[in-house]
Amino acid sequence: MPFFWSQHCDTVIDYVGDAEQWDRLDIDRDPAAHDCAATYWRNGKRLAVATVGRDLDNLRTELAFEQEAPA
């Protein structure tokens, strides 16, 4: 499963999946906690997730993608 992380000053961005093209983007954020998740979708299928401050969510997403992948 494709993934990357990048650090900008004190902010780490984690990304898992592959979303070259998407038709929907959902953003879940908590300004007080300084964290967020952006989920990329196409035709109702989750393609990728980018997170800030949600490492565990990112790891769970990676595991779910791996379990969905054909053998």
mmCIF file as Biopython writes it, N, C-alpha, C and O atoms, coordinates in Angstrom:
data_model
#
loop_
_atom_site.group_PDB
_atom_site.id
_atom_site.type_symbol
_atom_site.label_atom_id
_atom_site.label_alt_id
_atom_site.label_comp_id
_atom_site.label_asym_id
_atom_site.label_entity_id
_atom_site.label_seq_id
_atom_site.pdbx_PDB_ins_code
_atom_site.Cartn_x
_atom_site.Cartn_y
_atom_site.Cartn_z
_atom_site.occupancy
_atom_site.B_iso_or_equiv
_atom_site.auth_seq_id
_atom_site.auth_asym_id
_atom_site.pdbx_PDB_model_num
ATOM 1   N N  . MET A ? 1  ? 0.850   -1.172  0.000  1.0 0.0 1  A 1 
ATOM 2   C CA . MET A ? 1  ? 0.000   0.000   0.000  1.0 0.0 1  A 1 
ATOM 3   C C  . MET A ? 1  ? 0.895   1.234   0.000  1.0 0.0 1  A 1 
ATOM 4   O O  . MET A ? 1  ? 1.769   1.362   0.858  1.0 0.0 1  A 1 
ATOM 5   N N  . PRO A ? 2  ? 0.690   2.141   -0.947 1.0 0.0 2  A 1 
ATOM 6   C CA . PRO A ? 2  ? 1.492   3.364   -0.971 1.0 0.0 2  A 1 
ATOM 7   C C  . PRO A ? 2  ? 1.267   4.202   0.291  1.0 0.0 2  A 1 
ATOM 8   O O  . PRO A ? 2  ? 0.151   4.294   0.804  1.0 0.0 2  A 1 
ATOM 9   N N  . PHE A ? 3  ? 2.350   4.806   0.775  1.0 0.0 3  A 1 
ATOM 10  C CA . PHE A ? 3  ? 2.238   5.709   1.913  1.0 0.0 3  A 1 
ATOM 11  C C  . PHE A ? 3  ? 3.436   6.658   1.892  1.0 0.0 3  A 1 
ATOM 12  O O  . PHE A ? 3  ? 4.457   6.378   1.264  1.0 0.0 3  A 1 
ATOM 13  N N  . PHE A ? 4  ? 3.292   7.773   2.583  1.0 0.0 4  A 1 
ATOM 14  C CA . PHE A ? 4  ? 4.426   8.649   2.819  1.0 0.0 4  A 1 
ATOM 15  C C  . PHE A ? 4  ? 4.123   9.502   4.030  1.0 0.0 4  A 1 
ATOM 16  O O  . PHE A ? 4  ? 2.975   9.603   4.462  1.0 0.0 4  A 1 
ATOM 17  N N  . TRP A ? 5  ? 5.140   10.103  4.563  1.0 0.0 5  A 1 
ATOM 18  C CA . TRP A ? 5  ? 4.970   11.086  5.615  1.0 0.0 5  A 1 
ATOM 19  C C  . TRP A ? 5  ? 5.930   12.226  5.325  1.0 0.0 5  A 1 
ATOM 20  O O  . TRP A ? 5  ? 6.956   12.054  4.667  1.0 0.0 5  A 1 
ATOM 21  N N  . SER A ? 6  ? 5.574   13.375  5.827  1.0 0.0 6  A 1 
ATOM 22  C CA . SER A ? 6  ? 6.399   14.558  5.628  1.0 0.0 6  A 1 
ATOM 23  C C  . SER A ? 6  ? 6.279   15.430  6.865  1.0 0.0 6  A 1 
ATOM 24  O O  . SER A ? 6  ? 5.206   15.535  7.459  1.0 0.0 6  A 1 
ATOM 25  N N  . GLN A ? 7  ? 7.372   16.046  7.246  1.0 0.0 7  A 1 
ATOM 26  C CA . GLN A ? 7  ? 7.340   16.917  8.416  1.0 0.0 7  A 1 
ATOM 27  C C  . GLN A ? 7  ? 7.656   18.337  7.989  1.0 0.0 7  A 1 
ATOM 28  O O  . GLN A ? 7  ? 8.645   18.586  7.298  1.0 0.0 7  A 1 
ATOM 29  N N  . HIS A ? 8  ? 6.804   19.271  8.408  1.0 0.0 8  A 1 
ATOM 30  C CA . HIS A ? 8  ? 6.968   20.686  8.111  1.0 0.0 8  A 1 
ATOM 31  C C  . HIS A ? 8  ? 6.944   21.428  9.438  1.0 0.0 8  A 1 
ATOM 32  O O  . HIS A ? 8  ? 5.900   21.532  10.082 1.0 0.0 8  A 1 
ATOM 33  N N  . CYS A ? 9  ? 8.082   21.935  9.836  1.0 0.0 9  A 1 
ATOM 34  C CA . CYS A ? 9  ? 8.237   22.532  11.168 1.0 0.0 9  A 1 
ATOM 35  C C  . CYS A ? 9  ? 7.846   21.477  12.196 1.0 0.0 9  A 1 
ATOM 36  O O  . CYS A ? 9  ? 8.495   20.433  12.265 1.0 0.0 9  A 1 
ATOM 37  N N  . ASP A ? 10 ? 6.822   21.707  12.985 1.0 0.0 10 A 1 
ATOM 38  C CA . ASP A ? 10 ? 6.407   20.736  14.004 1.0 0.0 10 A 1 
ATOM 39  C C  . ASP A ? 10 ? 5.166   19.942  13.588 1.0 0.0 10 A 1 
ATOM 40  O O  . ASP A ? 10 ? 4.541   19.290  14.424 1.0 0.0 10 A 1 
ATOM 41  N N  . THR A ? 11 ? 4.807   19.992  12.311 1.0 0.0 11 A 1 
ATOM 42  C CA . THR A ? 11 ? 3.610   19.320  11.831 1.0 0.0 11 A 1 
ATOM 43  C C  . THR A ? 11 ? 3.982   18.143  10.940 1.0 0.0 11 A 1 
ATOM 44  O O  . THR A ? 11 ? 4.695   18.306  9.950  1.0 0.0 11 A 1 
ATOM 45  N N  . VAL A ? 12 ? 3.492   16.953  11.296 1.0 0.0 12 A 1 
ATOM 46  C CA . VAL A ? 12 ? 3.732   15.751  10.497 1.0 0.0 12 A 1 
ATOM 47  C C  . VAL A ? 12 ? 2.458   15.428  9.721  1.0 0.0 12 A 1 
ATOM 48  O O  . VAL A ? 12 ? 1.369   15.371  10.291 1.0 0.0 12 A 1 
ATOM 49  N N  . ILE A ? 13 ? 2.610   15.220  8.426  1.0 0.0 13 A 1 
ATOM 50  C CA . ILE A ? 13 ? 1.507   14.832  7.554  1.0 0.0 13 A 1 
ATOM 51  C C  . ILE A ? 13 ? 1.751   13.390  7.133  1.0 0.0 13 A 1 
ATOM 52  O O  . ILE A ? 13 ? 2.800   13.066  6.577  1.0 0.0 13 A 1 
ATOM 53  N N  . ASP A ? 14 ? 0.770   12.521  7.403  1.0 0.0 14 A 1 
ATOM 54  C CA . ASP A ? 14 ? 0.834   11.119  7.000  1.0 0.0 14 A 1 
ATOM 55  C C  . ASP A ? 14 ? -0.199  10.893  5.904  1.0 0.0 14 A 1 
ATOM 56  O O  . ASP A ? 14 ? -1.306  11.429  5.965  1.0 0.0 14 A 1 
ATOM 57  N N  . TYR A ? 15 ? 0.166   10.098  4.904  1.0 0.0 15 A 1 
ATOM 58  C CA . TYR A ? 15 ? -0.720  9.824   3.779  1.0 0.0 15 A 1 
ATOM 59  C C  . TYR A ? 15 ? -0.634  8.342   3.460  1.0 0.0 15 A 1 
ATOM 60  O O  . TYR A ? 15 ? 0.459   7.780   3.389  1.0 0.0 15 A 1 
ATOM 61  N N  . VAL A ? 16 ? -1.776  7.712   3.270  1.0 0.0 16 A 1 
ATOM 62  C CA . VAL A ? 16 ? -1.801  6.305   2.871  1.0 0.0 16 A 1 
ATOM 63  C C  . VAL A ? 16 ? -2.865  6.145   1.794  1.0 0.0 16 A 1 
ATOM 64  O O  . VAL A ? 16 ? -3.950  6.719   1.882  1.0 0.0 16 A 1 
ATOM 65  N N  . GLY A ? 17 ? -2.534  5.351   0.771  1.0 0.0 17 A 1 
ATOM 66  C CA . GLY A ? 17 ? -3.459  5.099   -0.323 1.0 0.0 17 A 1 
ATOM 67  C C  . GLY A ? 17 ? -2.945  5.686   -1.619 1.0 0.0 17 A 1 
ATOM 68  O O  . GLY A ? 17 ? -1.777  6.058   -1.737 1.0 0.0 17 A 1 
ATOM 69  N N  . ASP A ? 18 ? -3.844  5.763   -2.593 1.0 0.0 18 A 1 
ATOM 70  C CA . ASP A ? 18 ? -3.486  6.269   -3.914 1.0 0.0 18 A 1 
ATOM 71  C C  . ASP A ? 18 ? -4.700  6.972   -4.500 1.0 0.0 18 A 1 
ATOM 72  O O  . ASP A ? 18 ? -5.659  6.320   -4.913 1.0 0.0 18 A 1 
ATOM 73  N N  . ALA A ? 19 ? -4.663  8.277   -4.536 1.0 0.0 19 A 1 
ATOM 74  C CA . ALA A ? 19 ? -5.810  9.052   -5.023 1.0 0.0 19 A 1 
ATOM 75  C C  . ALA A ? 19 ? -5.355  10.045  -6.086 1.0 0.0 19 A 1 
ATOM 76  O O  . ALA A ? 19 ? -5.308  11.251  -5.846 1.0 0.0 19 A 1 
ATOM 77  N N  . GLU A ? 20 ? -5.021  9.523   -7.263 1.0 0.0 20 A 1 
ATOM 78  C CA . GLU A ? 20 ? -4.656  10.427  -8.357 1.0 0.0 20 A 1 
ATOM 79  C C  . GLU A ? 20 ? -5.860  11.240  -8.806 1.0 0.0 20 A 1 
ATOM 80  O O  . GLU A ? 20 ? -5.728  12.411  -9.163 1.0 0.0 20 A 1 
ATOM 81  N N  . GLN A ? 21 ? -7.027  10.619  -8.787 1.0 0.0 21 A 1 
ATOM 82  C CA . GLN A ? 21 ? -8.271  11.300  -9.152 1.0 0.0 21 A 1 
ATOM 83  C C  . GLN A ? 21 ? -9.331  10.931  -8.125 1.0 0.0 21 A 1 
ATOM 84  O O  . GLN A ? 21 ? -9.401  9.782   -7.687 1.0 0.0 21 A 1 
ATOM 85  N N  . TRP A ? 22 ? -10.151 11.893  -7.741 1.0 0.0 22 A 1 
ATOM 86  C CA . TRP A ? 22 ? -11.216 11.634  -6.783 1.0 0.0 22 A 1 
ATOM 87  C C  . TRP A ? 22 ? -12.388 12.525  -7.112 1.0 0.0 22 A 1 
ATOM 88  O O  . TRP A ? 22 ? -12.246 13.540  -7.793 1.0 0.0 22 A 1 
ATOM 89  N N  . ASP A ? 23 ? -13.562 12.129  -6.615 1.0 0.0 23 A 1 
ATOM 90  C CA . ASP A ? 23 ? -14.765 12.922  -6.855 1.0 0.0 23 A 1 
ATOM 91  C C  . ASP A ? 23 ? -15.374 13.462  -5.564 1.0 0.0 23 A 1 
ATOM 92  O O  . ASP A ? 23 ? -16.359 14.199  -5.594 1.0 0.0 23 A 1 
ATOM 93  N N  . ARG A ? 24 ? -14.776 13.086  -4.425 1.0 0.0 24 A 1 
ATOM 94  C CA . ARG A ? 24 ? -15.254 13.591  -3.140 1.0 0.0 24 A 1 
ATOM 95  C C  . ARG A ? 24 ? -14.093 13.659  -2.166 1.0 0.0 24 A 1 
ATOM 96  O O  . ARG A ? 24 ? -13.226 12.784  -2.148 1.0 0.0 24 A 1 
ATOM 97  N N  . LEU A ? 25 ? -14.086 14.700  -1.364 1.0 0.0 25 A 1 
ATOM 98  C CA . LEU A ? 25 ? -13.080 14.876  -0.324 1.0 0.0 25 A 1 
ATOM 99  C C  . LEU A ? 25 ? -13.797 15.233  0.966  1.0 0.0 25 A 1 
ATOM 100 O O  . LEU A ? 25 ? -14.487 16.249  1.040  1.0 0.0 25 A 1 
ATOM 101 N N  . ASP A ? 26 ? -13.630 14.392  1.983  1.0 0.0 26 A 1 
ATOM 102 C CA . ASP A ? 26 ? -14.208 14.661  3.302  1.0 0.0 26 A 1 
ATOM 103 C C  . ASP A ? 26 ? -13.089 15.112  4.235  1.0 0.0 26 A 1 
ATOM 104 O O  . ASP A ? 26 ? -12.027 14.493  4.293  1.0 0.0 26 A 1 
ATOM 105 N N  . ILE A ? 27 ? -13.340 16.196  4.961  1.0 0.0 27 A 1 
ATOM 106 C CA . ILE A ? 27 ? -12.351 16.691  5.917  1.0 0.0 27 A 1 
ATOM 107 C C  . ILE A ? 27 ? -12.973 16.676  7.309  1.0 0.0 27 A 1 
ATOM 108 O O  . ILE A ? 27 ? -14.025 17.270  7.549  1.0 0.0 27 A 1 
ATOM 109 N N  . ASP A ? 28 ? -12.293 15.981  8.217  1.0 0.0 28 A 1 
ATOM 110 C CA . ASP A ? 28 ? -12.700 15.905  9.613  1.0 0.0 28 A 1 
ATOM 111 C C  . ASP A ? 28 ? -11.609 16.605  10.409 1.0 0.0 28 A 1 
ATOM 112 O O  . ASP A ? 28 ? -10.453 16.184  10.382 1.0 0.0 28 A 1 
ATOM 113 N N  . ARG A ? 29 ? -11.967 17.668  11.113 1.0 0.0 29 A 1 
ATOM 114 C CA . ARG A ? 29 ? -10.930 18.405  11.832 1.0 0.0 29 A 1 
ATOM 115 C C  . ARG A ? 29 ? -11.394 18.821  13.212 1.0 0.0 29 A 1 
ATOM 116 O O  . ARG A ? 29 ? -12.586 18.956  13.491 1.0 0.0 29 A 1 
ATOM 117 N N  . ASP A ? 30 ? -10.411 19.016  14.055 1.0 0.0 30 A 1 
ATOM 118 C CA . ASP A ? 30 ? -10.651 19.508  15.406 1.0 0.0 30 A 1 
ATOM 119 C C  . ASP A ? 30 ? -9.660  20.644  15.637 1.0 0.0 30 A 1 
ATOM 120 O O  . ASP A ? 30 ? -8.525  20.403  16.048 1.0 0.0 30 A 1 
ATOM 121 N N  . PRO A ? 31 ? -10.081 21.877  15.376 1.0 0.0 31 A 1 
ATOM 122 C CA . PRO A ? 31 ? -9.161  23.009  15.515 1.0 0.0 31 A 1 
ATOM 123 C C  . PRO A ? 31 ? -8.557  23.122  16.915 1.0 0.0 31 A 1 
ATOM 124 O O  . PRO A ? 31 ? -7.411  23.546  17.063 1.0 0.0 31 A 1 
ATOM 125 N N  . ALA A ? 32 ? -9.313  22.749  17.929 1.0 0.0 32 A 1 
ATOM 126 C CA . ALA A ? 32 ? -8.794  22.842  19.294 1.0 0.0 32 A 1 
ATOM 127 C C  . ALA A ? 32 ? -7.660  21.850  19.528 1.0 0.0 32 A 1 
ATOM 128 O O  . ALA A ? 32 ? -6.735  22.128  20.292 1.0 0.0 32 A 1 
ATOM 129 N N  . ALA A ? 33 ? -7.730  20.692  18.871 1.0 0.0 33 A 1 
ATOM 130 C CA . ALA A ? 33 ? -6.706  19.663  19.044 1.0 0.0 33 A 1 
ATOM 131 C C  . ALA A ? 33 ? -5.599  19.772  18.003 1.0 0.0 33 A 1 
ATOM 132 O O  . ALA A ? 33 ? -4.598  19.060  18.084 1.0 0.0 33 A 1 
ATOM 133 N N  . HIS A ? 34 ? -5.771  20.657  17.028 1.0 0.0 34 A 1 
ATOM 134 C CA . HIS A ? 34 ? -4.783  20.827  15.957 1.0 0.0 34 A 1 
ATOM 135 C C  . HIS A ? 34 ? -4.549  19.532  15.194 1.0 0.0 34 A 1 
ATOM 136 O O  . HIS A ? 34 ? -3.412  19.170  14.890 1.0 0.0 34 A 1 
ATOM 137 N N  . ASP A ? 35 ? -5.660  18.829  14.884 1.0 0.0 35 A 1 
ATOM 138 C CA . ASP A ? 35 ? -5.524  17.622  14.080 1.0 0.0 35 A 1 
ATOM 139 C C  . ASP A ? 35 ? -6.614  17.582  13.021 1.0 0.0 35 A 1 
ATOM 140 O O  . ASP A ? 35 ? -7.621  18.284  13.122 1.0 0.0 35 A 1 
ATOM 141 N N  . CYS A ? 36 ? -6.403  16.749  11.997 1.0 0.0 36 A 1 
ATOM 142 C CA . CYS A ? 36 ? -7.400  16.608  10.950 1.0 0.0 36 A 1 
ATOM 143 C C  . CYS A ? 36 ? -7.136  15.349  10.136 1.0 0.0 36 A 1 
ATOM 144 O O  . CYS A ? 36 ? -6.056  14.759  10.191 1.0 0.0 36 A 1 
ATOM 145 N N  . ALA A ? 37 ? -8.154  14.959  9.383  1.0 0.0 37 A 1 
ATOM 146 C CA . ALA A ? 37 ? -8.043  13.852  8.442  1.0 0.0 37 A 1 
ATOM 147 C C  . ALA A ? 37 ? -8.774  14.253  7.170  1.0 0.0 37 A 1 
ATOM 148 O O  . ALA A ? 37 ? -9.889  14.770  7.226  1.0 0.0 37 A 1 
ATOM 149 N N  . ALA A ? 38 ? -8.151  14.017  6.030  1.0 0.0 38 A 1 
ATOM 150 C CA . ALA A ? 38 ? -8.768  14.248  4.725  1.0 0.0 38 A 1 
ATOM 151 C C  . ALA A ? 38 ? -8.896  12.892  4.045  1.0 0.0 38 A 1 
ATOM 152 O O  . ALA A ? 38 ? -7.906  12.186  3.851  1.0 0.0 38 A 1 
ATOM 153 N N  . THR A ? 39 ? -10.126 12.537  3.687  1.0 0.0 39 A 1 
ATOM 154 C CA . THR A ? 39 ? -10.379 11.243  3.051  1.0 0.0 39 A 1 
ATOM 155 C C  . THR A ? 39 ? -10.798 11.484  1.609  1.0 0.0 39 A 1 
ATOM 156 O O  . THR A ? 39 ? -11.725 12.247  1.336  1.0 0.0 39 A 1 
ATOM 157 N N  . TYR A ? 40 ? -10.106 10.828  0.696  1.0 0.0 40 A 1 
ATOM 158 C CA . TYR A ? 40 ? -10.341 10.962  -0.739 1.0 0.0 40 A 1 
ATOM 159 C C  . TYR A ? 40 ? -11.159 9.770   -1.226 1.0 0.0 40 A 1 
ATOM 160 O O  . TYR A ? 40 ? -10.834 8.625   -0.914 1.0 0.0 40 A 1 
ATOM 161 N N  . TRP A ? 41 ? -12.230 10.036  -1.998 1.0 0.0 41 A 1 
ATOM 162 C CA . TRP A ? 41 ? -13.156 9.010   -2.468 1.0 0.0 41 A 1 
ATOM 163 C C  . TRP A ? 41 ? -13.333 9.100   -3.982 1.0 0.0 41 A 1 
ATOM 164 O O  . TRP A ? 41 ? -13.171 10.166  -4.576 1.0 0.0 41 A 1 
ATOM 165 N N  . ARG A ? 42 ? -13.665 7.970   -4.593 1.0 0.0 42 A 1 
ATOM 166 C CA . ARG A ? 42 ? -14.104 7.953   -5.991 1.0 0.0 42 A 1 
ATOM 167 C C  . ARG A ? 42 ? -15.157 6.849   -6.122 1.0 0.0 42 A 1 
ATOM 168 O O  . ARG A ? 42 ? -14.931 5.694   -5.761 1.0 0.0 42 A 1 
ATOM 169 N N  . ASN A ? 43 ? -16.316 7.252   -6.654 1.0 0.0 43 A 1 
ATOM 170 C CA . ASN A ? 43 ? -17.430 6.318   -6.840 1.0 0.0 43 A 1 
ATOM 171 C C  . ASN A ? 43 ? -17.773 5.571   -5.548 1.0 0.0 43 A 1 
ATOM 172 O O  . ASN A ? 43 ? -18.065 4.376   -5.580 1.0 0.0 43 A 1 
ATOM 173 N N  . GLY A ? 44 ? -17.739 6.268   -4.424 1.0 0.0 44 A 1 
ATOM 174 C CA . GLY A ? 44 ? -18.101 5.676   -3.140 1.0 0.0 44 A 1 
ATOM 175 C C  . GLY A ? 44 ? -17.035 4.803   -2.500 1.0 0.0 44 A 1 
ATOM 176 O O  . GLY A ? 44 ? -17.271 4.207   -1.449 1.0 0.0 44 A 1 
ATOM 177 N N  . LYS A ? 45 ? -15.862 4.719   -3.123 1.0 0.0 45 A 1 
ATOM 178 C CA . LYS A ? 45 ? -14.780 3.896   -2.574 1.0 0.0 45 A 1 
ATOM 179 C C  . LYS A ? 45 ? -13.691 4.798   -1.992 1.0 0.0 45 A 1 
ATOM 180 O O  . LYS A ? 45 ? -13.234 5.738   -2.643 1.0 0.0 45 A 1 
ATOM 181 N N  . ARG A ? 46 ? -13.285 4.501   -0.765 1.0 0.0 46 A 1 
ATOM 182 C CA . ARG A ? 46 ? -12.205 5.273   -0.134 1.0 0.0 46 A 1 
ATOM 183 C C  . ARG A ? 46 ? -10.880 4.920   -0.818 1.0 0.0 46 A 1 
ATOM 184 O O  . ARG A ? 46 ? -10.514 3.749   -0.921 1.0 0.0 46 A 1 
ATOM 185 N N  . LEU A ? 47 ? -10.172 5.948   -1.283 1.0 0.0 47 A 1 
ATOM 186 C CA . LEU A ? 47 ? -8.922  5.753   -2.008 1.0 0.0 47 A 1 
ATOM 187 C C  . LEU A ? 47 ? -7.691  6.047   -1.170 1.0 0.0 47 A 1 
ATOM 188 O O  . LEU A ? 47 ? -6.685  5.346   -1.266 1.0 0.0 47 A 1 
ATOM 189 N N  . ALA A ? 48 ? -7.773  7.087   -0.347 1.0 0.0 48 A 1 
ATOM 190 C CA . ALA A ? 48 ? -6.598  7.522   0.408  1.0 0.0 48 A 1 
ATOM 191 C C  . ALA A ? 48 ? -7.033  8.386   1.578  1.0 0.0 48 A 1 
ATOM 192 O O  . ALA A ? 48 ? -8.130  8.946   1.593  1.0 0.0 48 A 1 
ATOM 193 N N  . VAL A ? 49 ? -6.143  8.478   2.557  1.0 0.0 49 A 1 
ATOM 194 C CA . VAL A ? 49 ? -6.386  9.323   3.727  1.0 0.0 49 A 1 
ATOM 195 C C  . VAL A ? 49 ? -5.096  10.049  4.075  1.0 0.0 49 A 1 
ATOM 196 O O  . VAL A ? 49 ? -4.028  9.441   4.141  1.0 0.0 49 A 1 
ATOM 197 N N  . ALA A ? 50 ? -5.203  11.344  4.296  1.0 0.0 50 A 1 
ATOM 198 C CA . ALA A ? 50 ? -4.089  12.157  4.787  1.0 0.0 50 A 1 
ATOM 199 C C  . ALA A ? 50 ? -4.464  12.641  6.183  1.0 0.0 50 A 1 
ATOM 200 O O  . ALA A ? 50 ? -5.584  13.101  6.405  1.0 0.0 50 A 1 
ATOM 201 N N  . THR A ? 51 ? -3.527  12.537  7.124  1.0 0.0 51 A 1 
ATOM 202 C CA . THR A ? 51 ? -3.829  12.944  8.495  1.0 0.0 51 A 1 
ATOM 203 C C  . THR A ? 51 ? -2.742  13.846  9.052  1.0 0.0 51 A 1 
ATOM 204 O O  . THR A ? 51 ? -1.583  13.798  8.641  1.0 0.0 51 A 1 
ATOM 205 N N  . VAL A ? 52 ? -3.157  14.665  9.997  1.0 0.0 52 A 1 
ATOM 206 C CA . VAL A ? 52 ? -2.248  15.479  10.802 1.0 0.0 52 A 1 
ATOM 207 C C  . VAL A ? 52 ? -2.653  15.235  12.247 1.0 0.0 52 A 1 
ATOM 208 O O  . VAL A ? 52 ? -3.791  15.503  12.631 1.0 0.0 52 A 1 
ATOM 209 N N  . GLY A ? 53 ? -1.726  14.730  13.046 1.0 0.0 53 A 1 
ATOM 210 C CA . GLY A ? 53 ? -2.002  14.499  14.460 1.0 0.0 53 A 1 
ATOM 211 C C  . GLY A ? 53 ? -2.883  13.303  14.739 1.0 0.0 53 A 1 
ATOM 212 O O  . GLY A ? 53 ? -3.424  13.180  15.838 1.0 0.0 53 A 1 
ATOM 213 N N  . ARG A ? 54 ? -3.039  12.420  13.774 1.0 0.0 54 A 1 
ATOM 214 C CA . ARG A ? 54 ? -3.887  11.233  13.952 1.0 0.0 54 A 1 
ATOM 215 C C  . ARG A ? 54 ? -3.142  9.988   13.474 1.0 0.0 54 A 1 
ATOM 216 O O  . ARG A ? 54 ? -3.600  9.276   12.580 1.0 0.0 54 A 1 
ATOM 217 N N  . ASP A ? 55 ? -2.005  9.746   14.079 1.0 0.0 55 A 1 
ATOM 218 C CA . ASP A ? 55 ? -1.166  8.621   13.664 1.0 0.0 55 A 1 
ATOM 219 C C  . ASP A ? 55 ? -1.897  7.285   13.740 1.0 0.0 55 A 1 
ATOM 220 O O  . ASP A ? 55 ? -1.799  6.475   12.817 1.0 0.0 55 A 1 
ATOM 221 N N  . LEU A ? 56 ? -2.625  7.044   14.820 1.0 0.0 56 A 1 
ATOM 222 C CA . LEU A ? 56 ? -3.315  5.777   14.986 1.0 0.0 56 A 1 
ATOM 223 C C  . LEU A ? 56 ? -4.390  5.601   13.908 1.0 0.0 56 A 1 
ATOM 224 O O  . LEU A ? 56 ? -4.544  4.508   13.363 1.0 0.0 56 A 1 
ATOM 225 N N  . ASP A ? 57 ? -5.122  6.652   13.603 1.0 0.0 57 A 1 
ATOM 226 C CA . ASP A ? 57 ? -6.121  6.578   12.530 1.0 0.0 57 A 1 
ATOM 227 C C  . ASP A ? 57 ? -5.464  6.224   11.204 1.0 0.0 57 A 1 
ATOM 228 O O  . ASP A ? 57 ? -6.001  5.432   10.429 1.0 0.0 57 A 1 
ATOM 229 N N  . ASN A ? 58 ? -4.305  6.811   10.946 1.0 0.0 58 A 1 
ATOM 230 C CA . ASN A ? 58 ? -3.595  6.544   9.701  1.0 0.0 58 A 1 
ATOM 231 C C  . ASN A ? 58 ? -3.162  5.081   9.633  1.0 0.0 58 A 1 
ATOM 232 O O  . ASN A ? 58 ? -3.296  4.447   8.586  1.0 0.0 58 A 1 
ATOM 233 N N  . LEU A ? 59 ? -2.651  4.547   10.725 1.0 0.0 59 A 1 
ATOM 234 C CA . LEU A ? 59 ? -2.235  3.135   10.755 1.0 0.0 59 A 1 
ATOM 235 C C  . LEU A ? 59 ? -3.420  2.200   10.586 1.0 0.0 59 A 1 
ATOM 236 O O  . LEU A ? 59 ? -3.308  1.178   9.909  1.0 0.0 59 A 1 
ATOM 237 N N  . ARG A ? 60 ? -4.545  2.533   11.188 1.0 0.0 60 A 1 
ATOM 238 C CA . ARG A ? 60 ? -5.747  1.708   11.031 1.0 0.0 60 A 1 
ATOM 239 C C  . ARG A ? 60 ? -6.228  1.717   9.577  1.0 0.0 60 A 1 
ATOM 240 O O  . ARG A ? 60 ? -6.670  0.694   9.054  1.0 0.0 60 A 1 
ATOM 241 N N  . THR A ? 61 ? -6.138  2.872   8.941  1.0 0.0 61 A 1 
ATOM 242 C CA . THR A ? 61 ? -6.522  2.974   7.536  1.0 0.0 61 A 1 
ATOM 243 C C  . THR A ? 61 ? -5.609  2.122   6.669  1.0 0.0 61 A 1 
ATOM 244 O O  . THR A ? 61 ? -6.078  1.419   5.773  1.0 0.0 61 A 1 
ATOM 245 N N  . GLU A ? 62 ? -4.310  2.179   6.929  1.0 0.0 62 A 1 
ATOM 246 C CA . GLU A ? 62 ? -3.366  1.363   6.163  1.0 0.0 62 A 1 
ATOM 247 C C  . GLU A ? 62 ? -3.700  -0.124  6.314  1.0 0.0 62 A 1 
ATOM 248 O O  . GLU A ? 62 ? -3.692  -0.859  5.327  1.0 0.0 62 A 1 
ATOM 249 N N  . LEU A ? 63 ? -3.986  -0.563  7.515  1.0 0.0 63 A 1 
ATOM 250 C CA . LEU A ? 63 ? -4.336  -1.962  7.757  1.0 0.0 63 A 1 
ATOM 251 C C  . LEU A ? 63 ? -5.615  -2.332  7.008  1.0 0.0 63 A 1 
ATOM 252 O O  . LEU A ? 63 ? -5.697  -3.403  6.405  1.0 0.0 63 A 1 
ATOM 253 N N  . ALA A ? 64 ? -6.605  -1.454  7.045  1.0 0.0 64 A 1 
ATOM 254 C CA . ALA A ? 64 ? -7.870  -1.728  6.340  1.0 0.0 64 A 1 
ATOM 255 C C  . ALA A ? 64 ? -7.624  -1.838  4.835  1.0 0.0 64 A 1 
ATOM 256 O O  . ALA A ? 64 ? -8.164  -2.737  4.191  1.0 0.0 64 A 1 
ATOM 257 N N  . PHE A ? 65 ? -6.828  -0.950  4.273  1.0 0.0 65 A 1 
ATOM 258 C CA . PHE A ? 65 ? -6.510  -1.031  2.841  1.0 0.0 65 A 1 
ATOM 259 C C  . PHE A ? 65 ? -5.809  -2.347  2.513  1.0 0.0 65 A 1 
ATOM 260 O O  . PHE A ? 65 ? -6.118  -2.977  1.502  1.0 0.0 65 A 1 
ATOM 261 N N  . GLU A ? 66 ? -4.880  -2.759  3.351  1.0 0.0 66 A 1 
ATOM 262 C CA . GLU A ? 66 ? -4.158  -4.012  3.107  1.0 0.0 66 A 1 
ATOM 263 C C  . GLU A ? 66 ? -5.102  -5.209  3.167  1.0 0.0 66 A 1 
ATOM 264 O O  . GLU A ? 66 ? -4.950  -6.155  2.394  1.0 0.0 66 A 1 
ATOM 265 N N  . GLN A ? 67 ? -6.063  -5.178  4.065  1.0 0.0 67 A 1 
ATOM 266 C CA . GLN A ? 67 ? -7.004  -6.287  4.188  1.0 0.0 67 A 1 
ATOM 267 C C  . GLN A ? 67 ? -7.986  -6.320  3.010  1.0 0.0 67 A 1 
ATOM 268 O O  . GLN A ? 67 ? -8.495  -7.385  2.660  1.0 0.0 67 A 1 
ATOM 269 N N  . GLU A ? 68 ? -8.252  -5.164  2.399  1.0 0.0 68 A 1 
ATOM 270 C CA . GLU A ? 68 ? -9.164  -5.086  1.256  1.0 0.0 68 A 1 
ATOM 271 C C  . GLU A ? 68 ? -8.473  -5.455  -0.050 1.0 0.0 68 A 1 
ATOM 272 O O  . GLU A ? 68 ? -9.142  -5.817  -1.017 1.0 0.0 68 A 1 
ATOM 273 N N  . ALA A ? 69 ? -7.145  -5.370  -0.094 1.0 0.0 69 A 1 
ATOM 274 C CA . ALA A ? 69 ? -6.408  -5.597  -1.339 1.0 0.0 69 A 1 
ATOM 275 C C  . ALA A ? 69 ? -6.509  -7.054  -1.768 1.0 0.0 69 A 1 
ATOM 276 O O  . ALA A ? 69 ? -6.454  -7.959  -0.935 1.0 0.0 69 A 1 
ATOM 277 N N  . PRO A ? 70 ? -6.660  -7.280  -3.084 1.0 0.0 70 A 1 
ATOM 278 C CA . PRO A ? 70 ? -6.677  -8.672  -3.568 1.0 0.0 70 A 1 
ATOM 279 C C  . PRO A ? 70 ? -5.329  -9.336  -3.360 1.0 0.0 70 A 1 
ATOM 280 O O  . PRO A ? 70 ? -4.286  -8.690  -3.448 1.0 0.0 70 A 1 
ATOM 281 N N  . ALA A ? 71 ? -5.358  -10.616 -3.087 1.0 0.0 71 A 1 
ATOM 282 C CA . ALA A ? 71 ? -4.119  -11.378 -2.831 1.0 0.0 71 A 1 
ATOM 283 C C  . ALA A ? 71 ? -3.348  -11.635 -4.109 1.0 0.0 71 A 1 
ATOM 284 O O  . ALA A ? 71 ? -2.287  -12.258 -4.075 1.0 0.0 71 A 1 
#
